[in-house]
Amino acid sequence: MHVAVAVQRFGDGGVERVMTGLAGGLAALGCEVDLLAGRTEHPYVQALPSAVRVRPLAQGADALTAALRGRPPQILFTGKLADDRAALAARDRLDSGLRVVSTVGTPLSVSLAAKRFNPLRTWRERRRVRRDYLRLDGITAVSEAVALDLRQRLGISGVPVRVLPNPVVPADLDRRIGARAPHAWLEAGAPPVVLAVGGLRKVKDFPTLLRAFALLPADLDARLMLLGEGRERRRLGALAARLGIGERVAMPGFVADPFPYLARAAVLVLSSRREGLGNVLVEAMAVGTPVAATACPGGVTELLDGGRLGPLTPVGDAPALAAAIAGVLRQPTLPRLLRAAAAPYGIAASAAAYLAFFQDVLAGPAGRAP
């Protein structure tokens, strides 16, 4: 099978990690894979095996159409709304039998509501998204909650939708976690580190995490580390100083490989306002690191089995999150339970599931015309 994966605005987020993971996994299964990326120098791209053909991609439907015209793939896989729309336009122009499949990583209705448009604009945006998604040849969802949102809140019907595990756990996991400690706070014998990973953006709600950390009992002697970069850096630093925890908070920036950090953290905390799944939860569980999270809209509650695999707290509730973190530090979840739950998210297993879905899409009817 010939598959192209397209990401025009290539950043540091979960979509990019999923796309590159899947590209490498499909190539390992013998597929011909093209990665069309807006930033070919990104560490995620540079780490891909040579079997993946990496090609630069400018923005817009014209650029994507031109990139595909010489030898269109059978499947074009996208994961951002702008890329979805460019892919649909390219499919219409090429008339080559190309099938467009998109992955949805967040509850779209919740994401649209969070933009706080006026009611008329919200209605128009929902209508536009629904119209575009009804034209896709297939959709993958990162969780049952996201799939249910597509069907019930956005009215997506007649398009194959399959819940598939994100390809985020690499085959060389043992080698990665065996690397030397990447930060002095993570050396053997150091105080426990509470770790959070994600873009420094409002949706991750790191202010609530900072307030929760400030409420932890002094006897835990914990430190907090935020891995990620974004617009909220200055605000978060100022808040940490006001809370009197500035010297116990580190923000090293974006890290391409979080596994050496995850393997040495005492607990991984996800404080998001919404999250389709939470790749970093899976990554932490894969190395046996206990987790705590908010019960935000999306698939987090599903992933943590209703709290069996890690405590769940209300969104924005700092005291509840502090109690959850303290509880995990004092009584961690058994690593074997966490690793077992993360097993389906191995790149090889996930890529095989995606390939099976792509085969079903090719065997089915083509997507709707505009």
Phi, psi and omega in degrees: 000142177255117183237134172247137178244125187239128174221103183286308176267094187267109181248210184253013191270187182294325179300314182296323179294318179295315184297315180289323176299316180292320179302313179293321180294319179293322178298322179293337178273001177099005178284152169275121188233129172249131170253115178259110190230142178289339178224100182279349180269359182297144180304325178299320181286318182297335182277356183289150176293157183295342180293339177274124179275113183264130181226137178291148183222123173279175183273151174106159182294325180297316181295318180293319178299316180295322181293332183264346193297320184300313179213085183298141177283173173280322180236131171247119186250129182228167183213008177228147188302318179296322178291323178302314183291321176296323180294319178296320177295318179296320178300317181294323183283325185281325180050050185245004186087006178301136176249135181253123178238132179243148172255139180246121187251007179208154175294110188296324180295322179291319179298318179293319180296326182291342180285345175058042172290165171291160186306320181294315180293321177301315179299317180295318180295316178299319180295319180293316178299314180299316180300317180292315184291333176291345180268351181290157177273339179189155179225135170252143179239145184280347180203164177297325179298319178292319178297319179295322177298318178299316185285313189271319184273326181255352176069033179279112178222157180083354177249129178301125177237126180228134176277120183229147180287137177295140178276086187236349182256113185284160180291332182266036183303316182300320179295319183293317182283345178276356179294164182296156180303126186278356182208145183301328179294343184258008177292154178302136178088354179283162177301157183295142180250126170270122187247141171226143184227130177158165177299142180281075184233161184301324184296336179280344175050051176292336174303320177297322178295318178298317179295322178295317180299321180295340181268356182295143177302141184298330184293344178285337175051045186269161173235156182241133178232127177249117177261119180153170180222155179164183187292339185274003186304309184297317180298319181292320178298319179294321179295318178300320179295316180296326180281353179077023182241011186306322182285348179252013179237130177238141177230082185291348182099192180291138178233123183292325181239101183278352189298320177298329176286313182300320184292338184253355178284154177278330179201144174255128182243133174245120185247021190297156173277331173206153183195121180301319178215303185100078182305322184293331173298314179299316182297318178295316180298325181297331178261005176084013179276129181295156186227157170219147187205163171277147176276061185280162176304135182127208189258011184294314179300321178297313181298319182271014174054049176068016180109355180295326184261001180170143183294146179241135183232160178297148178298133175078006183262093184296315179300320179294320179293321177298316179297321179295315179298314180299320179297319179291320179297325181277329182217084183294151173293147181298127182303324183296327178292320180292315181296321180296320180291333181273351186305318182295347184266009172298144185301318182296313181294318180294316180299322178296321178293320177295317181299319178298320178293317178301320178297320178294321179297317179295328180282343183266183180288155178288159180294168185285149175285164180298000000 
